[in-house]
Amino acid sequence: MDSFDVVIVGAGLSGIGAAWHLKDKCKGKSFAILEARDAIGGTWDLFRYPGIRSDSDMFTLGYNFRPWTEQKAIADGPHILKYVNETAREGGIDQHIRFRHKVSEASFDSSTGRWTVTADTPEGQRQFNCRLLLMAAGYYSYDNPHNPHFEGEESFGGRIFHAQHWPQDVDYRNKRVVVIGSGATAVTIVPVVARDAAHVTMLQRSPTWMVSRPAEDKIANFLRRVLPPMAAYNLVRWRNVLMQSWFFKRTRTHPEKVNKGVTDMLLKELPEDVVKAHFQPSYNVWDQRLCLVPDSDFFKAVKDGTASVVTDHVDHFDANGIALQSGQHIDADIIVKATGLRLQVLGGAKVLVDGKEIRPNDRYVYRGMMLEGVPNLVYVFGYFNASWTLRADLTCEWTCRLLNALDNPATPIAVPERKVDVQDEPLLLNSGYVQRALDTLPRQSSTDPWRDTQDYLRDRKAIHQDPLSDGTLKFRPLAPARTQAYAEAAE
């Protein structure tokens, strides 16, 4: 069994960033990255649908240690994948990756202070041993998207598939395409497919808030010409962080004003009747994730007639398309389900502590990075209301502090312990993919440190300045063999 200081699960944006931070701040520590697929990149290698791009600017979605130097701030998938691959190669991180290693189980032994990690490979199961387990496998199932079945699907005469697994042989030229959904994936696909299709219809049950933003950041591109790359990157990064933080907080304090402001922006893009019918959600801005429309491409497609939006419910499919509950029928040659993700906690792996299985939904989050009663395990879970990597970088920096503290041979175990009752608090985001997964997600309270604040500025200060030993995170000696001590700490 191979033994390491750290095992990182996942070689996507988070996992590669985690490895970089380890090499930088925990010099000499050994690590391996276990990746279920056969390539680096995670989401940016998996998703192959037309137009795949970021839904955040790359100055905040990029790493805090490596500048984004491309012209477009809202980048396409291939350029993001290139950025992740170059980071891995330049840092020598690619040499530490074990591909086609899907982690199925992780078991902690309090008597040794180590995890045994089991991975399924084409050659059978392999096991690895580590002091600290860092789960960086993202937040959704790569294999199983949210894929609802509609009555009559089998009778449809064209092709039906989910956007998460876009077939590479699909030819949509001069075809009538229906995209079911109104989230980021649908908003990305529609304008790109509309360039070559006969027509694209986005079929939504209810509207989603959308805002337009230039794909290129002219200020950033100017600063790169006059400043060193990292200096220009940091200036733009901080500008964007502060603007995004201000905007999100305003959606909490003055939701009606923000809703009106976004509506006014939409009215500059589309006719009033279209906005009222299809772009006025029943919820406030940022109650669900805000969709980004680079260079107004989606709005332009709707305005020029190559795409349209229908707000209705599916009644059934038939041979020629989709019959709606309103009685309307949408003719189609291709139907794309952009119906969302299926959230997955801890990479879908079974986690045990001293032989007892851990159910994340029974545990409170600690600082949004650990679970109560689960020792020496950190998970990377980015922000819902900002770029994923902002939180990923902070989590990895904190993990390095923790790993160095675990070098003390007297206390090689760190476990969050909750001694008082706390009041549950709902998650800030009520998107469908979050609501569908509530019974699997860890719980959070209304009081620190048992919650995920979704506040980058606050988190950054706490993670950089707060002591590790805060009265809740306990550093413990090894326990007697086969004890249940740490598994029961949260009970």
C-alpha positions, 0 to 999 in steps of 0.5 A: 500500500502506497503511503503519503502525507496527503491524498487529493481526490480529483485532478480538476481545477480544485485538485490541481490548485490544491497540489500547487499550494501543497508544494508551495507551503508544505515543502517536502510533504508527499502527496498523490492525486487520484483522478477517476477519469483519464485526463486533467481538468474535471468539468473543463474536460468533461463538458463538451457541449457547444460554447462551453465557457465560464460563468464567472470572470477568469480573474476570480475563477483563476488561481490566486498564484497564477495570472490569467493572461488571455484576452477574454475574461469570460473564457471558453472551455478549451482555454480554461482546460489549457490553463489548468493543464499548464498549471499542472505541467509547470508545477510538476503536478502532473507527475503525481496524478493516478488516472482512472482511480475512482475513490469509492471508500475512505476509512480513518483509523484513530489508533494510527491517525491515518486514512486508508483510501480505496480506489477502483481502477481498471486493474481492480481495487487499490489502496492508499494510506495518508495522514490527511485526505483532501476531497477536491472532486467538485460538487456534482456527479460526473456520471449521473446528471439530473435527467428527468424522464418525460412521458413519451420520450421513446416515441420521439423520432429525433435525438434526445440527450443530456447536455452533460454528455453531449454526443460528439457526432451530433449535427445540428446544422439546419435542424430544429433544436429544443433545449430544455432548461434555463440555467447556465448550460442552456443559456450557453448552448442556445446562441452557439447552436442558433448560428447553424441550426434552423431554429433553437427554442429554449423551453423553460418552466420558469424564468431565470435572472440573466445579466449581460457582460463584455467577454473582454475586460478592456481595463484588464487588457490595458493593465497587462500592457503596462504592468507585470502580469501578476500585478495587473491580474491582482488589481483586476481580481480585487476590483472584481471581488469587491464589486461582486461582494458589494452587488451580492450584499445589495441583493440581500439588503435591497432586493427590489432595487436590484431586481428593477435594475436588472430588469431595466438592463434586460429592457435595453436588450429585448422588447418589453413583452418578451422581458415580461413573459420570459425574463421576470423570475418569481424570486429575487436576484441571487436567490438562485445563481445569476446567469451570465450572458457574455456580449449579449449573445443569448439576447441577440439570438432571441432578438434576431429570431434565430432563437426563441424562449417558451415558458411552459410545462412539458405535457408529453413528447411525441414523434415530432417534438414536444406537446406543452400543457398550454396546448402549444406544440414545439416541432423538433429534430433534436432535444437537448436536456439542460436539466441540471446537475446532481449534487454529490458530496465527498466525491460520492465516496463512502466515508468511515471513521473507526468503522462507522459510516459517516452520513454528511447530512447528519453532520454540521459543516465546520468553516465550510471545509470540514465535517464535525466529528470527521478527523483529518479530512478537508473538502473543497466546496466553492462559493455559490454566489461567486467564483468557485476558485476564490473559496478553493484557494482559501481552503487549500491555504488553510489545509496547508496550515493544518497539515503543518500543525499535524506534524506535532507527533503528540497531536496528529489528529485534528477533529471539529467537535461540537459541544452545544446545540445549534440552530439550523440555517437554510442554505443561501441558494434555492436553485433546483439542484441544491434543493434536490440534494438537501437530504445529502448535504451537510447541515449548517447553523446560524452561528460560527464556525458551524456554517458556510458564510458564502462571504469571501472577504470574511473568509479570507480574513478568518482563514489567514488570521484566526488560530487553528486551535479555536476551541472547536477544532481539537488536536488529539493524540492517537486513540487506543486501537479500534476506538470509536472516539472520534466517530462519536465526537459529534453525537 
